[in-house]
């Protein structure tokens, strides 16, 4: 029996116990953003989730496998590497700029950008997909690290430009400071 995002007391630890995942795996690179994504989904009672640039599909697979009441849409030009079929998983094999046309405005409770691309493509995708998120919904993504020790990535610059345009305020997540999120106004 899968879990419900509507359960008030669910924790990230419960999810990983449910999945049989060792939390030590969270530090290997493939899993390190999962606690933050899961916490955002739980805290905001997300039932409509879209991931742009799905990469290895791990986040989407964990969400679809864990929650029966979270509909997950994955947008990736190469499709997904998930072997199992899920009723609550929609795979859109297209570029994000093309896929966005398939959805009505105010469709998603949360959008997660897992793309590492050019400044222009990140900013364009943030602009294009912003209207697809419900007011009060979450816009989140990965690779938003600012440090005096590393060069600022194009993703950081694009996210900051988008925030200036919209007046949104960026937040960092508890476990992984490279995961950013904001609430759509």
C-alpha positions in Angstrom: 0.0 0.0 0.0 1.4 3.3 -1.0 1.5 6.4 1.1 -0.7 9.5 0.9 0.7 13.0 0.7 -2.4 14.2 2.6 -1.3 12.3 5.7 -0.4 15.1 8.2 2.5 13.3 10.0 4.5 11.7 7.2 8.2 12.3 7.3 11.0 11.9 4.9 12.4 9.1 7.1 9.1 7.2 6.9 9.3 7.4 3.1 12.8 6.0 2.9 11.8 3.2 5.3 8.7 2.5 3.2 10.9 2.3 0.1 13.6 0.2 1.8 16.2 2.8 0.9 19.2 3.4 3.0 19.5 7.1 3.9 23.3 6.8 3.4 22.6 6.6 -0.3 21.4 10.2 -0.2 25.0 11.4 -0.2 26.1 9.6 -3.4 25.0 12.3 -5.8 22.0 10.5 -7.3 19.8 10.9 -4.2 21.1 14.0 -2.5 18.2 16.2 -3.5 15.5 13.7 -2.7 14.9 14.7 1.0 14.3 18.3 -0.1 12.0 17.4 -3.0 10.0 15.1 -0.8 9.8 17.7 2.0 8.5 20.3 -0.4 5.9 17.8 -1.7 4.8 16.8 1.8 4.8 20.4 3.3 2.8 21.8 0.4 0.4 18.8 -0.1 1.5 18.6 -3.8 -0.8 16.4 -5.9 0.2 17.6 -9.3 4.0 17.5 -9.9 6.0 18.1 -13.0 9.8 17.5 -13.4 11.6 19.2 -16.3 14.8 17.6 -17.5 14.1 14.3 -15.7 17.7 13.0 -16.0 17.9 9.5 -14.3 14.2 9.6 -13.3 15.0 8.8 -9.7 12.9 11.6 -8.2 9.9 10.9 -10.3 10.1 7.2 -9.7 10.3 7.7 -5.9 7.3 10.0 -6.0 5.2 7.7 -8.2 6.2 4.6 -6.2 5.6 6.3 -2.8 2.4 8.4 -3.2 -0.8 7.1 -4.7 -2.2 10.6 -4.7 0.6 12.5 -6.5 0.3 12.7 -10.2 3.8 13.0 -11.7 4.6 14.4 -15.1 8.1 14.0 -16.5 9.3 16.1 -19.4 12.5 14.9 -21.0 13.5 14.7 -24.7 14.9 11.2 -24.2 12.0 9.8 -22.2 12.7 8.0 -19.0 14.7 5.1 -17.6 11.9 3.8 -15.5 11.1 0.2 -16.3 7.8 -0.1 -14.4 4.5 1.5 -15.4 2.6 3.6 -12.9 -1.0 4.9 -13.2 0.1 8.3 -11.7 3.0 8.8 -14.1 2.8 10.8 -17.4 5.9 10.8 -19.6 6.2 13.6 -22.1 9.0 12.9 -24.5 9.7 16.4 -25.8 11.8 19.5 -25.3 10.4 21.6 -22.4 9.6 24.5 -24.8 7.4 22.2 -26.9 5.9 20.2 -24.0 4.7 23.3 -22.2 2.0 23.8 -24.9 0.3 20.6 -23.8 -0.7 21.9 -20.4 -3.3 24.5 -19.2 -2.2 27.3 -17.0 -2.5 26.7 -13.3 -2.1 22.9 -13.7 0.7 22.0 -11.3 1.2 22.4 -7.5 4.9 22.1 -8.0 7.4 22.2 -10.8 10.9 20.9 -10.4 13.7 21.9 -12.8 16.4 19.3 -13.0 18.2 20.7 -16.0 21.7 22.0 -16.2 21.9 24.0 -19.4 22.6 27.5 -20.7 21.5 30.7 -19.1 19.0 31.4 -21.9 17.4 27.9 -21.8 17.0 28.0 -18.0 15.5 31.5 -18.0 13.3 30.7 -21.0 12.0 27.5 -19.3 11.3 29.3 -16.0 9.3 32.0 -17.9 7.4 29.4 -20.0 6.5 27.1 -17.2 5.7 29.8 -14.6 2.1 30.1 -15.9 1.6 26.3 -15.5 2.1 26.5 -11.7 -0.9 27.4 -9.5 -0.8 30.5 -7.5 0.7 29.5 -4.2 2.4 26.6 -5.9 6.1 25.8 -5.7 8.8 26.5 -8.4 11.9 24.6 -7.5 15.1 23.4 -9.1 18.6 22.2 -8.7 22.1 23.6 -9.2 21.6 27.0 -7.4 24.9 27.2 -5.5 26.6 30.5 -4.8 30.0 30.2 -3.2 33.1 32.3 -3.1 35.0 29.2 -4.0 33.3 28.2 -7.2 32.3 30.0 -10.4 28.6 31.0 -10.4 26.7 28.7 -12.8 24.5 29.9 -15.6 21.6 28.3 -13.7 22.2 30.6 -10.7 22.3 33.7 -12.9 19.1 32.6 -14.8 17.2 31.9 -11.6 18.2 35.2 -10.1 17.1 37.1 -13.3 13.8 35.3 -13.2 13.3 36.2 -9.5 14.0 39.9 -10.3 11.5 39.8 -13.1 8.7 38.2 -11.0 9.5 39.6 -7.6 9.6 36.0 -6.2 11.9 35.3 -3.2 14.2 32.4 -3.4 14.5 29.9 -0.5 17.1 27.3 0.1 16.1 23.8 1.3 17.1 22.3 4.6 19.3 19.4 3.4 20.8 20.6 0.2 21.6 24.3 -0.3 21.8 23.8 -4.1 18.1 23.1 -4.3 16.2 26.4 -4.6 12.5 27.0 -4.4 10.0 29.9 -4.4 6.3 30.3 -4.0 4.4 31.5 -7.0 2.5 34.7 -6.3 
